[in-house]
């Protein structure tokens, strides 16, 4: 189905890439909103992350017409590292923090990887050094940091540990962004890689749940929560399919801007869905994030 739709599209490649970036950012913000709804009902963050990831992985596995589990060691390592850095660690932490700090604020954590990804990519020679790109990303990340500080000052019962824990999200995502591009298996399709990564992440989350004594059975939470978990699984499947398509068509630095888009949608969803309130300074920071991203993606003019 995805292939037939893709064949009928005659849009410029840049339009498709930007469309994937915006759609993927919205889906990540939606994932956090669904997670807040479920975890607020008493579902442990680890349990929710496990089922969300497992369902999404199975959906993509079943949708892959020519999926084959290659016994190559490199492919297995790819799934494990990609699943750990891109899904298991950031999602487990995000689903825990979303009930503590709100959907909008947690989404901001996904906006911090660009500058770190850019530095790693330029150091490894994967990205050309560009002062304009560095300046734009620095502005966007600084604005995100400003939002973090403002949100912390607005919360009367905030815990510094939560904010420190949140920094593990962009750290893991930055490492994963670069790794997936560098280690992308030859002739591998995005849907297959997304399915394998999700299933590997689900396995890691399941092991962590067992070691930590977290209950994985979700039936006790009632039909409403179970329906949210299944919906989350479908949203996650679409999110990571789009994510791997975006990674294939772009570079690590462009891909890392996905988090900033998710952060903007996260603020909007937080207000509309959960009636979260943010000060004018936070909205000003959001506008500066967008301006920084536009600056980082400007194409320098070359004289003829």
C-alpha positions as CSV (number, residue, x, y, z in Angstrom):
1,X,0.0,0.0,0.0
2,X,2.8,2.4,1.0
3,X,4.7,1.6,-2.1
4,X,1.7,2.3,-4.5
5,X,1.0,5.6,-2.8
6,X,4.7,6.6,-3.0
7,X,4.8,5.8,-6.8
8,X,1.8,8.1,-7.5
9,X,3.5,11.0,-5.7
10,X,5.4,13.3,-8.0
11,X,6.4,15.9,-5.4
12,X,9.9,17.3,-5.3
13,X,12.2,15.4,-2.9
14,X,12.6,18.3,-0.6
15,X,8.9,18.7,-0.3
16,X,8.6,15.0,0.6
17,X,11.4,15.3,3.2
18,X,9.9,18.3,4.9
19,X,6.4,16.7,4.8
20,X,7.9,13.6,6.5
21,X,9.6,15.9,9.1
22,X,6.4,17.7,10.0
23,X,4.2,14.6,10.0
24,X,6.7,12.7,12.1
25,X,7.0,15.6,14.6
26,X,3.2,15.7,15.0
27,X,3.1,11.9,15.5
28,X,5.8,12.0,18.2
29,X,3.8,14.7,20.1
30,X,0.7,12.7,19.7
31,X,2.5,9.6,21.2
32,X,3.4,11.7,24.3
33,X,-0.2,12.9,24.7
34,X,-1.5,9.3,24.5
35,X,1.2,8.2,27.0
36,X,0.2,10.9,29.5
37,X,-3.4,9.8,29.3
38,X,-2.5,6.2,29.9
39,X,0.2,6.6,32.6
40,X,-2.1,9.1,34.4
41,X,-4.5,6.2,34.8
42,X,-1.9,4.1,36.6
43,X,-0.1,2.3,33.9
44,X,3.7,2.1,34.7
45,X,5.8,3.9,32.1
46,X,7.9,0.8,31.4
47,X,4.8,-1.3,30.9
48,X,3.3,1.2,28.5
49,X,6.5,1.6,26.6
50,X,6.8,-2.2,26.2
51,X,3.3,-2.8,24.8
52,X,3.5,0.3,22.6
53,X,6.8,-0.8,21.1
54,X,5.8,-4.5,20.7
55,X,2.5,-3.8,19.0
56,X,4.1,-1.3,16.6
57,X,6.9,-3.7,15.8
58,X,4.4,-6.5,15.1
59,X,2.3,-4.3,12.9
60,X,5.3,-3.3,10.7
61,X,6.5,-6.9,10.6
62,X,3.2,-8.1,9.3
63,X,3.0,-5.2,6.8
64,X,6.4,-6.0,5.3
65,X,5.7,-8.4,2.4
66,X,9.3,-9.5,2.0
67,X,10.6,-9.3,5.5
68,X,13.4,-11.7,6.4
69,X,15.2,-11.9,9.6
70,X,18.8,-12.0,8.3
71,X,21.1,-14.0,10.6
72,X,23.8,-11.4,10.0
73,X,25.5,-10.3,13.2
74,X,25.7,-6.7,11.9
75,X,21.9,-6.5,11.4
76,X,21.3,-7.9,14.9
77,X,23.7,-5.3,16.4
78,X,22.0,-2.6,14.4
79,X,18.6,-3.5,15.7
80,X,19.8,-3.6,19.3
81,X,21.7,-0.3,19.3
82,X,19.1,1.5,17.2
83,X,16.3,0.2,19.5
84,X,18.1,1.1,22.7
85,X,19.2,4.6,21.7
86,X,16.2,5.6,19.5
87,X,13.3,4.0,21.3
88,X,13.8,2.1,24.6
89,X,15.8,4.7,26.6
90,X,14.1,7.9,25.4
91,X,10.5,6.6,25.4
92,X,10.7,4.9,28.8
93,X,12.1,8.1,30.3
94,X,9.6,10.3,28.4
95,X,6.6,8.3,29.4
96,X,7.7,8.6,33.0
97,X,8.3,12.3,32.9
98,X,5.1,13.2,30.9
99,X,3.0,12.8,34.1
100,X,5.6,14.8,36.1
101,X,6.3,17.7,33.8
102,X,3.5,17.7,31.2
103,X,3.2,16.7,27.6
104,X,4.4,20.1,26.2
105,X,7.5,20.2,28.4
106,X,8.5,16.6,27.8
107,X,8.2,17.2,24.0
108,X,10.9,19.9,24.4
109,X,13.4,17.3,25.4
110,X,13.1,15.9,21.8
111,X,14.1,19.3,20.5
112,X,17.6,19.3,22.0
113,X,19.4,16.7,19.8
114,X,20.2,18.8,16.7
115,X,23.2,20.7,18.0
116,X,24.8,17.5,19.5
117,X,24.0,15.5,16.3
118,X,25.6,18.3,14.2
119,X,28.8,18.3,16.3
120,X,29.1,14.5,16.2
121,X,28.4,14.5,12.4
122,X,30.9,17.2,11.6
123,X,33.5,15.6,13.7
124,X,33.0,12.3,11.9
125,X,33.0,14.0,8.5
126,X,29.4,13.2,7.8
127,X,28.3,16.8,7.6
128,X,30.1,19.8,6.1
129,X,31.0,22.6,8.6
130,X,28.6,25.5,8.2
131,X,28.6,28.5,10.5
132,X,25.0,29.3,9.4
133,X,23.8,25.9,10.3
134,X,25.6,25.9,13.6
135,X,24.3,29.4,14.4
136,X,20.7,28.4,13.5
137,X,20.8,25.2,15.5
138,X,22.5,27.0,18.4
139,X,19.6,29.5,18.4
140,X,17.0,26.8,18.4
141,X,18.6,24.7,21.1
142,X,19.2,27.9,23.3
143,X,15.6,28.7,22.9
144,X,14.7,25.2,24.0
145,X,16.9,25.6,27.0
146,X,15.2,28.9,27.8
147,X,11.9,27.1,27.7
148,X,13.2,24.5,30.1
149,X,14.4,27.2,32.6
150,X,11.1,29.1,32.3
151,X,9.0,26.0,32.8
152,X,11.1,25.0,35.8
153,X,10.5,28.4,37.4
154,X,6.7,28.1,36.8
155,X,6.3,24.7,38.5
156,X,6.0,25.1,42.2
157,X,6.8,21.4,43.0
158,X,9.3,20.7,40.3
159,X,12.2,18.3,41.0
160,X,15.6,18.9,39.6
161,X,16.2,15.2,39.2
162,X,13.3,15.0,36.6
163,X,15.0,17.7,34.5
164,X,18.4,16.0,34.8
165,X,16.7,12.7,33.8
166,X,15.1,14.4,30.8
167,X,18.5,15.2,29.4
168,X,19.1,11.5,28.8
169,X,16.5,11.7,26.1
170,X,18.4,14.1,23.7
171,X,21.7,12.3,24.5
172,X,20.4,8.9,23.5
173,X,18.6,10.3,20.4
174,X,21.7,12.2,19.2
175,X,23.8,9.0,19.4
176,X,21.0,7.0,17.6
177,X,20.6,9.6,14.8
178,X,24.3,9.3,13.8
179,X,24.5,5.6,14.3
180,X,21.5,4.7,12.2
181,X,22.9,6.7,9.2
182,X,26.5,5.4,9.6
183,X,25.5,1.7,10.1
184,X,22.5,1.7,7.7
185,X,22.5,-1.9,6.3
186,X,22.9,-2.2,2.5
187,X,19.7,-2.8,0.5
188,X,17.6,-2.6,3.7
189,X,14.2,-1.1,3.4
190,X,12.9,1.5,6.0
191,X,9.9,-0.6,7.0
192,X,12.0,-3.6,7.7
193,X,14.5,-1.7,9.8
194,X,11.8,0.0,11.7
195,X,10.1,-3.3,12.5
196,X,13.4,-4.9,13.6
197,X,14.3,-1.9,15.7
198,X,11.0,-1.8,17.4
199,X,10.9,-5.5,18.2
200,X,14.5,-5.3,19.6
201,X,13.5,-2.3,21.7
202,X,10.4,-4.2,23.0
203,X,12.7,-7.1,24.0
204,X,15.0,-4.8,25.8
205,X,12.1,-3.1,27.6
206,X,10.7,-6.5,28.5
207,X,14.0,-7.6,30.1
208,X,14.3,-4.3,32.0
209,X,10.7,-4.7,33.3
210,X,11.4,-8.2,34.5
211,X,14.7,-7.1,36.2
212,X,13.0,-4.2,37.9
213,X,9.9,-6.2,38.9
214,X,7.5,-4.1,36.8
215,X,4.2,-5.8,36.0
216,X,3.8,-6.2,32.2
217,X,0.2,-7.4,32.1
218,X,-2.0,-4.5,31.1
219,X,-5.5,-6.2,31.3
220,X,-6.0,-5.0,34.8
221,X,-6.2,-1.4,33.6
222,X,-9.6,-1.7,31.8
223,X,-10.8,-1.5,28.2
224,X,-10.3,2.2,27.9
225,X,-6.6,2.0,28.7
226,X,-6.1,-1.1,26.6
227,X,-7.7,0.7,23.6
228,X,-5.3,3.6,24.2
229,X,-2.4,1.2,24.2
230,X,-3.5,-0.4,20.9
231,X,-4.0,3.1,19.3
232,X,-0.5,4.1,20.6
233,X,0.9,1.0,18.9
234,X,-0.6,1.9,15.6
235,X,0.6,5.5,15.9
236,X,4.0,4.3,16.9
237,X,4.2,2.0,13.9
238,X,3.4,4.9,11.5
239,X,5.8,7.2,13.4
240,X,8.8,4.9,13.1
241,X,8.0,4.0,9.5
242,X,8.0,7.7,8.6
243,X,11.1,8.2,10.7
244,X,13.2,5.6,8.9
245,X,11.9,6.9,5.5
246,X,13.0,10.4,6.7
247,X,16.4,9.0,7.8
248,X,16.9,7.3,4.5
249,X,16.1,10.5,2.5
250,X,18.0,13.0,4.6
251,X,21.1,13.3,6.8
252,X,21.5,12.9,10.6
253,X,21.5,16.7,11.3
254,X,18.3,17.3,9.2
255,X,16.7,14.3,10.8
256,X,17.6,15.5,14.3
257,X,15.4,18.6,13.8
258,X,12.5,16.3,14.1
259,X,12.5,16.8,17.9
260,X,12.1,20.6,17.6
261,X,9.0,20.0,15.4
262,X,7.6,17.6,17.9
263,X,8.3,20.1,20.7
264,X,6.2,22.7,18.9
265,X,3.3,20.3,18.4
266,X,3.7,19.1,22.0
267,X,3.1,22.6,23.3
268,X,0.0,23.0,21.2
269,X,-1.4,19.6,22.1
270,X,-0.6,20.3,25.8
271,X,-2.8,23.4,25.6
272,X,-5.6,21.9,23.5
273,X,-5.8,18.4,25.0
274,X,-4.7,18.8,28.6
275,X,-5.4,22.5,29.2
276,X,-1.7,23.1,30.1
277,X,-0.8,26.7,30.4
278,X,2.4,28.3,29.3
279,X,3.6,31.9,29.8
280,X,4.3,34.3,27.0
281,X,8.0,33.8,27.4
282,X,7.7,30.1,26.6
283,X,5.7,30.9,23.5
284,X,8.3,33.4,22.5
285,X,10.9,30.7,23.0
286,X,8.9,28.4,20.6
287,X,8.9,31.1,18.0
288,X,12.7,31.5,18.3
289,X,13.1,27.7,17.9
290,X,11.3,27.9,14.6
291,X,13.3,30.9,13.5
292,X,16.6,29.0,14.4
293,X,15.5,26.0,12.4
294,X,14.7,28.1,9.4
295,X,18.1,29.8,9.7
296,X,19.9,26.4,9.9
297,X,18.3,25.2,6.7
298,X,18.9,28.2,4.6
299,X,20.9,27.4,1.5
300,X,23.8,29.8,1.1
301,X,23.8,31.8,-2.2
302,X,26.8,31.1,-4.4
303,X,27.9,33.7,-6.9
304,X,27.7,32.6,-10.6
